[in-house]
């Protein structure tokens, strides 16, 4: 139903700003339904026109490519998003960090998480992600340092439980060596 309304708006003025916003909204509907190919088509049409915030559309495309496990394409979209005017850039940097982490490009992941923290020092999640990246690099002391910051302010009970177990394990390994 919603898609039909947006398509009518596009028909009324195919080159107007409402049409391009409608493509973005259609993309949102398709993305929520898990119809990613259709969402990508709609978002690309939105980007090709005069839309107010292309950065958000690129960010949404990045999320779709992550769900499809197309991390190189997701990275490309997130970088495009950062180049545009966008709110919550720190979240885009976190998303880039995740992509690089999954690709085992740990230095890039760490850099992205640090950029997220630089933009918003009050956001706490990057500390956990930094800890994971440092741990994967074998930098256990730095991992513990980041994990402790997360534990001090973090709110995700499951993440807190996991991090406490990791710190305990890392401290036991230190004691045994």
TITORMI-432102 format. One line per 8 residues: number of its first residue (from 0); their letters; for each residue x, y, z of C-alpha. Coordinates in nm, 2 decimals. Layout:
BEGIN
NUM	A	X,Y,Z  ... $
***
This chain:
BEGIN
0	XXXXXXXX	0.00,0.00,0.00  0.27,0.25,0.10  0.47,0.17,-0.21  0.17,0.25,-0.43  0.14,0.59,-0.27  0.50,0.67,-0.32  0.48,0.56,-0.68  0.19,0.79,-0.74 $
8	XXXXXXXX	0.40,1.08,-0.60  0.68,0.99,-0.85  0.43,0.98,-1.14  0.31,1.33,-1.06  0.66,1.48,-1.09  0.92,1.22,-1.19  1.21,1.47,-1.16  1.10,1.66,-0.85 $
16	XXXXXXXX	1.25,1.63,-0.50  0.93,1.45,-0.38  1.00,1.18,-0.64  1.35,1.12,-0.52  1.25,1.12,-0.16  0.98,0.87,-0.26  1.24,0.64,-0.41  1.43,0.65,-0.07 $
24	XXXXXXXX	1.11,0.57,0.12  1.03,0.29,-0.12  1.38,0.16,-0.06  1.31,0.17,0.32  1.00,-0.04,0.27  1.17,-0.30,0.06  1.47,-0.31,0.30  1.23,-0.37,0.59 $
32	XXXXXXXX	1.07,-0.65,0.40  1.41,-0.81,0.32  1.37,-0.74,-0.05  1.72,-0.61,-0.08  1.76,-0.61,-0.46  1.45,-0.39,-0.49  1.57,-0.17,-0.21  1.90,-0.12,-0.38 $
40	XXXXXXXX	1.73,-0.02,-0.70  1.51,0.23,-0.52  1.80,0.38,-0.32  2.01,0.41,-0.64  1.73,0.61,-0.80  1.71,0.83,-0.50  2.08,0.90,-0.51  2.07,0.99,-0.88 $
48	XXXXXXXX	1.83,1.27,-0.81  1.80,1.58,-0.60  1.75,1.43,-0.26  1.82,1.62,0.06  2.04,1.37,0.25  2.22,1.13,0.02  2.45,1.04,0.31  2.17,0.86,0.48 $
56	XXXXXXXX	2.08,0.67,0.17  2.44,0.56,0.12  2.44,0.45,0.49  2.13,0.24,0.43  2.29,0.09,0.12  2.59,0.00,0.33  2.36,-0.18,0.58  2.20,-0.38,0.30 $
64	XXXXXXXX	2.54,-0.49,0.17  2.65,-0.59,0.52  2.34,-0.81,0.55  2.43,-0.96,0.21  2.79,-1.01,0.34  2.92,-0.79,0.05  3.17,-0.61,0.27  3.37,-0.44,0.00 $
72	XXXXXXXX	3.05,-0.29,-0.14  2.94,-0.19,0.21  3.27,-0.02,0.28  3.23,0.18,-0.05  2.88,0.29,0.05  2.98,0.39,0.40  3.27,0.59,0.27  3.03,0.77,0.03 $
80	XXXXXXXX	2.80,0.84,0.33  3.09,1.00,0.52  3.17,1.22,0.23  2.81,1.36,0.25  2.64,1.56,0.51  2.50,1.30,0.76  2.40,1.29,1.12  2.56,1.03,1.35 $
88	XXXXXXXX	2.88,1.00,1.15  3.02,0.81,1.44  2.78,0.53,1.37  2.90,0.51,1.01  3.26,0.49,1.13  3.16,0.21,1.37  2.99,0.03,1.07  3.31,0.07,0.87 $
96	XXXXXXXX	3.51,-0.07,1.16  3.29,-0.38,1.17  3.34,-0.44,0.80  3.71,-0.41,0.83  3.71,-0.63,1.14  3.52,-0.90,0.95  3.76,-0.87,0.66  4.05,-0.91,0.92 $
104	XXXXXXXX	4.18,-0.56,0.83  4.24,-0.49,1.20  4.44,-0.17,1.17  4.17,-0.01,0.96  3.90,-0.14,1.20  4.08,0.02,1.49  4.12,0.34,1.31  3.75,0.36,1.23 $
112	XXXXXXXX	3.65,0.28,1.59  3.89,0.55,1.71  3.73,0.80,1.47  3.39,0.71,1.60  3.51,0.79,1.96  3.67,1.11,1.85  3.35,1.23,1.70  3.14,1.13,2.00 $
120	XXXXXXXX	3.35,1.05,2.31  3.03,0.96,2.50  2.94,0.67,2.28  3.06,0.36,2.46  3.02,0.07,2.21  3.34,0.14,2.02  3.54,0.06,2.33  3.41,-0.30,2.32 $
128	XXXXXXXX	3.49,-0.32,1.95  3.83,-0.18,2.00  3.89,-0.44,2.27  3.79,-0.72,2.03  4.02,-0.58,1.75  4.32,-0.54,1.99  4.26,-0.89,2.12  4.25,-1.03,1.77 $
136	XXXXXXXX	4.58,-0.85,1.70  4.73,-1.01,2.02  4.75,-0.67,2.20  4.60,-0.81,2.52  4.68,-0.52,2.75  4.52,-0.27,2.51  4.22,-0.50,2.48  4.17,-0.51,2.86 $
144	XXXXXXXX	4.21,-0.14,2.88  3.92,-0.09,2.63  3.71,-0.36,2.78  3.74,-0.19,3.12  3.61,0.14,2.98  3.32,-0.05,2.83  3.24,-0.22,3.16  3.24,0.11,3.34 $
152	XXXXXXXX	2.97,0.26,3.11  2.82,-0.02,2.90  2.46,-0.11,2.92  2.43,-0.43,2.71  2.41,-0.71,2.97  2.51,-0.98,2.72  2.81,-0.78,2.60  2.91,-0.71,2.96 $
160	XXXXXXXX	2.89,-1.08,3.05  3.11,-1.17,2.75  3.37,-0.90,2.82  3.39,-0.99,3.19  3.46,-1.35,3.09  3.73,-1.23,2.83  3.90,-1.01,3.09  3.90,-1.30,3.34 $
168	XXXXXXXX	4.05,-1.53,3.08  4.31,-1.28,2.97  4.41,-1.21,3.34  4.44,-1.59,3.40  4.66,-1.62,3.09  4.88,-1.34,3.23  4.91,-1.51,3.56  5.01,-1.84,3.40 $
176	X	5.28,-1.70,3.19 $
***
